[in-house]
Amino acid sequence: MPFALAVADALPTLGDAAVREQALRAFEAAGLPSTRDEVWRYAPLERLDLDRVRPATTAGDVPSSRLADAIAAGACAVVHTVDGFVVDRGTAPSGVRVSVAPPGATPLEGSPEERYAADAFALVNAALAPGALEIRVDRDVALEAPLVIVHHVSSGLAVAPRTHIVLERGASATVVELLVGGAGSVVVPVGEYRLEANSSLRLVAYQRLAMDAWHVARTTAVIDRDARMSHSVLGLGAGYDRSRNDAELIASGARNELRTTYLGRADQVHDLRTRQFHRAARTTSVLLSKGAVDDASRSIYTGLIEIEHGARKTDARQTNHNLLLSPHAHADSVPNLDIRENDVVCAHASTVGPLDELQLWYLESRGVSREDAQRLMIQGFFAEMLDDLPSGVATSMEEDVAALLGGVEVSA
Amino acid sequence: MSTGLVIDGLCVRVGEKDVLRGIDLRVGAGEVHVIMGPNGSGKSTLAHALAGHPGYQVTAGRVLLDGVDLLSLDPTERARHGLFLALQQPLDVPGVRPRDMLVAAGASPEGLEARIDDEARRVGLRPDLLERFVNVGLSGGERKRAEIVQFGVLRPAFAVLDEIDSGLDVDALGAVARRLAAATSEWGCGLLAITHFRRLLSDLRPDAIHVVSGGRVVATGGPELAETLEREGYEPFRAL
C-alpha cells in the first residue's frame, strides 16, 4: 500500500486524527527528498521504499535487550517505549515527571509546522508519533544517576519515537536514550529539549538499530541563560543513519557541547547534520565529530555555525576527524559558517585520513598487535565520547562497541 | 636462554640522513649499560630503530636479543620477544586506557589493577592518573613515570630507556632508578639507558658506559668514563 494511504488508514487508531492529518498533508506537500537536494545527495534514497513498511499502530510487549539491561543497571529510572508507544514509564525519582504529551504538543516556542516545514521525515513523526515521552525535571533538582530511555523497535514498521525533555531553572540531569531493534524498519525520531536558565543536561543518544534499518533523526535544543547542554550522539546501527542536531543559544552564558561519533561498516551511510544557532551574546558552542568508516561505508558531516548580529563574544568551534579504515570507505566533511557579527571567535577544522601511525607504533612497541592497536584506538573514539558518563553506562556501551569492532555481530 | 643484546654494525637512516654509521654494542644478560653522547649523536635514533619506529630505516647491521634477529620482527613481535622502549617523549593515545593497552600487550588481566597500583607507587605516581587514557593530561615527568609503570607490569627481558631522567625531579629520578635497578635482580632484566646526566648512574650502577658520537660508539669504559665526560665534555671524543 502507498505509504501516505497507510498512514491515513492508521490515524483513526492512533487518535487525535485532525492534528495528525495536518502533518500528513504537510508531508505529502513536502514530498520525499531526492538526491538532487544538496542536503540529501549522499543518502541512498533509491533504496528507501516506504511502501514496504507499515505504520506502527499498537505497542507490543517490551522485548528483551541485553544491552538495554546493562545500560539500565545503574539508572535512577528506566522508561521503555515500543514502536514509539510509551509502555513503561518506570518509577521517576522525586522532582522528575514522566508523562505522555499529545500530538502537536511541543516544549519549544514557535510552531512545529514552521520548524519542520520541509522536513518530510519529521513530518512523518508528527503524523505518526503515538505521543511524546515528556521528561520534566523540576526547578533546582539535581539527578545523580542517569535516567535511561529505551526505544525498542519491531521489524518492518515505520516508527516515530518522540522525546521532550524540559529542565526547569537550575535543574541538572543525565539522560541516556537507546534505540534498538528495527530490522527493515524506518525509524524517524524527533527530540525537543528545553533548558531553562542555569540548568544542565547531559544527553547521550546511542543508536544501535539493525543494519538494514533506516534512521532519520532530528533534535532541537533551546538553551537559555547560563544553561549547559552536553550532547553525545553515537551512531553504530542502521544502513542509513542520519542525525540532525540543532541547538539554539538564546541568552548569554548558554553553552552547547555536541559530540558525535560513528562507526561505518559494510555499506552503511552515516549522515550528520548540525546547526549551532547563536542568537545572544557570550554564548558558546563546541562541536566535536569523530568517526571511522570501514569496508564500503561512508560518512558525511555538515555543520553550520550561525551567529546572529549582536551575538557578540560568541565562541563557536567545530572539529571533525574522520578515520578511513578501508580503501573503499569514504568521508566528506563540510563545515559552514554564517556570521553576522564581527566580535566573535569561530574556528573549524577537519581531517580525513588513516589512524595516526605513531600512536599505532607506540601501542605496538608495548607488544600490542597492529590489529588490536587499531581496534583499541577506534574504540577509544567512543570511550572519549562517553568519558564523563556514569561508569556503568559507559562500560556497557564500550563493551558493545568493542564486540562490534572485534567482528562479533552482537544483537543489541 | 638469555644471552643479552648484541648490536653489530647497525646503520640507520632518518629521511636522507645517515644518523647511525655502524654501531657495535654488547650488553650481557642482566647487565646495565649506559649510553652518553652529545646532542645529535644518534642516541635516540638507536632507541627508536631498535623498537622499529616507522620513521627510522635500518640500512645495514644486525641486532640480536637473546639470539633472535630483532630486525626481522615487526614492532609487536620485538616487544613480545622481550624488548621494551621507554620513550623520551611518550605519546598520548586518547580513548585508550592503560589497562586495556597492557592486556592487549600480553599482561595477565588477573590482579592487573593491583600490579599497576603497586608499580605506580614505586615510582611515586598517583595511580588514578593511570585510570583514564594513556598519557592524556599527564605532565612530562608523569609520562616518564608512567612508562616505568608499564615496564614494571610487562617485565620485559630487556629495556631501552631514552633519557628517562629528563623532566624528573631528584626524588622522582631516584625512585625510577631504584625501580629499574631492582628489575635487574627481580627478573634479570637487562638495561640500556641513554642519558645526559651522571645522576642516574649512582642508582643504576652500570656495568659499562658507552660514548656515542657521530653515529658510532667511540669509547667504552666504567664509571670513570662518566667522570671524564663531566670534566672535559664530549669534545675530546669528537676527534676519535
Interface residues (C-beta under 8 A of the other chain):
Chain A: E357 L358 Q359 W361 Y362 L363 E364 S365 R366 G367 V368 S369 R370 D372 A373 L376 M377 Q379 G380 F381 F382 A383 E384 D387
Chain B: A51 G52 H53 P54 D74 P75 T76 R78 A79 R80 F84 L85 L87 P90 L91 V93 P94 G95 V96 R97 D100 M101 L102 A104 A105 G106 R132 F133 Q150 L154
